[in-house]
Amino acid sequence: MPPPVLAGRDALRERVRIAIARLRLGRSAKSVLMVGLRGVGKTVLLEQMRLDAEGEGVHTLCIDDPEHRSLPAVLAPQLRLVLLRLSRIDAAKDTAQRALSALAGFATALEGRFNDREVDLDFDAEAAGLADHCQGEGDLTTLLEQTGLAAQLADSALVLFIDEFHCIEKSQLSALIMVLHRCVQARLPVTVVGAGLPQLRGRVGNAKPYAERLFDFAEIGALSEGEATHAIVQPAEAEGVAYEAEAVRLIVAKTGGYPYFLQAWASHAWDEAAASPITVVDVNKAASEVSAALDERFFRVRLHRLTPMEKKYLRAMADLGPGPHRSDEIAERQGRRVQAVAPVRHSLIAKGMIWSPGRGDAAFTVPFFDEFLKRIAPGDDGNGVS
């Protein structure tokens, strides 16, 4: 759920707004990728940026499940809607209709390559040879070039907002980067604003040799004490409710300033309090409810996809503390050799459970996950974590 106050993110929102405005003027601007741990508010911020862009008359596409859907399957129906809107603008009408024909050819040509396309396009593929060669990178580039040209003629822009960016399959990531590269060269107003886990930097760099030149990476972390305080106090003040200063400091300390955790603690403290101001006693009384809610809705759901060996690896990390930790320390904790547990480590990185802040290091992508693992199975060796 979006928080009542999006504290501490105004500068980045403005940075993205300026980048999109530059594109509409025909100037250069890099795509923006937000990188951070779970619970720092990337998804909420991404959605707010999308609303900001649409409020400025920009056309947007929203991709929030790239791990389970192919890019063509997600893009096709949304592109159709964008192009229909653009086709109602006289300056862009002909180009938009040509792009709709290209989209029909694109979808038909890829019918046999992807089995998750769920949209029927009611335009004929009249532009024979346009985006219908069954060549993923080239066809997607042609299609988005045409859409970008229509947006340009309409004095607008096309922005792809992509959550869980690190989950995009490598060949499709390569295709997307090629699209951006071509649109930059052609000075077309097409860009990406994405969000992902810290391993996103490496994935982008490995997809295409020139990829990192196309992106600005924005580190999204926990809020400062002042920002976190504002996030807690301001929504309550809007409802005529105050917090004791010590209660606010306690919530900030318990959450580390991570927005998801701030929201959970403030919500349960609010429910616990009988009157204003909300006190330290109220915060402490809410602790068990907060812990149960976070365990169920935030922590435990991330265990379902893991194998017993992966759980044991994470438990060994948890026993060592929040991290980061050296791979040899984790292996030693399990009584195994580094080479023997390396495949498990790679699998956990691929599943977004850990990342490598330095060569041979491993750290949790989920704040406080070490505390959760020790809480649900105290004294466990890793086999009983479920």
WOHUPE-V648302 format. One record per residue. N is the residue number from 1. RES is the residue in one letter. NEAR is the number of other C-alpha atoms within 10 Angstrom. Layout:
n=(N N)
res=(RES RES)
near=(NEAR NEAR)
//
This chain:
n=(1 2 3 4 5 6 7 8 9 10 11 12 13 14 15 16 17 18 19 20 21 22 23 24 25 26 27 28 29 30 31 32 33 34 35 36 37 38 39 40 41 42 43 44 45 46 47 48 49 50 51 52 53 54 55 56 57 58 59 60 61 62 63 64 65 66 67 68 69 70 71 72 73 74 75 76 77 78 79 80 81 82 83 84 85 86 87 88 89 90 91 92 93 94 95 96 97 98 99 100 101 102 103 104 105 106 107 108 109 110 111 112 113 114 115 116 117 118 119 120 121 122 123 124 125 126 127 128 129 130 131 132 133 134 135 136 137 138 139 140 141 142 143 144 145 146 147 148 149 150 151 152 153 154 155 156 157 158 159 160 161 162 163 164 165 166 167 168 169 170 171 172 173 174 175 176 177 178 179 180 181 182 183 184 185 186 187 188 189 190 191 192 193 194 195 196 197 198 199 200 201 202 203 204 205 206 207 208 209 210 211 212 213 214 215 216 217 218 219 220 221 222 223 224 225 226 227 228 229 230 231 232 233 234 235 236 237 238 239 240 241 242 243 244 245 246 247 248 249 250 251 252 253 254 255 256 257 258 259 260 261 262 263 264 265 266 267 268 269 270 271 272 273 274 275 276 277 278 279 280 281 282 283 284 285 286 287 288 289 290 291 292 293 294 295 296 297 298 299 300 301 302 303 304 305 306 307 308 309 310 311 312 313 314 315 316 317 318 319 320 321 322 323 324 325 326 327 328 329 330 331 332 333 334 335 336 337 338 339 340 341 342 343 344 345 346 347 348 349 350 351 352 353 354 355 356 357 358 359 360 361 362 363 364 365 366 367 368 369 370 371 372 373 374 375 376 377 378 379 380 381 382 383 384 385 386)
res=(M P P P V L A G R D A L R E R V R I A I A R L R L G R S A K S V L M V G L R G V G K T V L L E Q M R L D A E G E G V H T L C I D D P E H R S L P A V L A P Q L R L V L L R L S R I D A A K D T A Q R A L S A L A G F A T A L E G R F N D R E V D L D F D A E A A G L A D H C Q G E G D L T T L L E Q T G L A A Q L A D S A L V L F I D E F H C I E K S Q L S A L I M V L H R C V Q A R L P V T V V G A G L P Q L R G R V G N A K P Y A E R L F D F A E I G A L S E G E A T H A I V Q P A E A E G V A Y E A E A V R L I V A K T G G Y P Y F L Q A W A S H A W D E A A A S P I T V V D V N K A A S E V S A A L D E R F F R V R L H R L T P M E K K Y L R A M A D L G P G P H R S D E I A E R Q G R R V Q A V A P V R H S L I A K G M I W S P G R G D A A F T V P F F D E F L K R I A P G D D G N G V S)
near=(7 13 15 13 12 16 18 16 13 10 9 17 17 13 12 21 16 13 17 28 20 16 23 22 15 14 14 17 21 21 22 21 24 25 24 22 24 22 19 22 22 23 21 16 20 21 16 15 19 24 14 16 21 14 10 14 12 21 23 21 19 18 18 18 16 19 13 11 17 18 22 20 19 20 18 21 18 16 22 22 14 19 25 16 15 24 22 14 15 12 16 21 19 15 21 29 22 21 30 30 23 29 33 23 27 26 24 19 17 20 15 10 14 13 11 14 20 10 13 11 17 10 15 14 22 14 17 12 12 21 30 24 15 18 14 20 18 16 24 25 22 21 25 25 21 25 31 28 25 30 29 22 18 20 17 23 29 27 22 18 22 23 25 20 25 26 20 23 17 15 12 18 21 18 21 21 23 20 23 24 19 17 21 19 10 13 19 27 31 30 27 23 23 26 28 23 26 22 20 22 18 12 18 22 13 15 20 15 9 14 18 18 11 18 21 14 17 14 14 21 18 20 22 15 15 12 17 25 19 18 23 25 18 17 16 19 11 10 8 10 15 18 20 14 14 12 20 21 15 16 24 25 13 13 20 17 23 21 26 20 22 24 20 19 27 24 15 19 26 21 13 19 17 10 11 13 17 24 22 20 12 19 23 16 15 21 16 11 15 20 14 12 15 17 18 12 10 16 17 15 10 16 15 9 10 16 14 15 14 21 23 20 22 27 27 22 27 23 20 15 16 16 14 17 20 18 22 17 17 25 19 13 17 18 9 13 15 18 11 10 18 15 12 18 23 14 15 21 19 14 15 22 23 24 23 21 13 11 8 12 17 23 23 24 20 20 20 15 23 20 14 18 25 17 13 14 15 14 10 16 16 23 14 14 17 14)
//
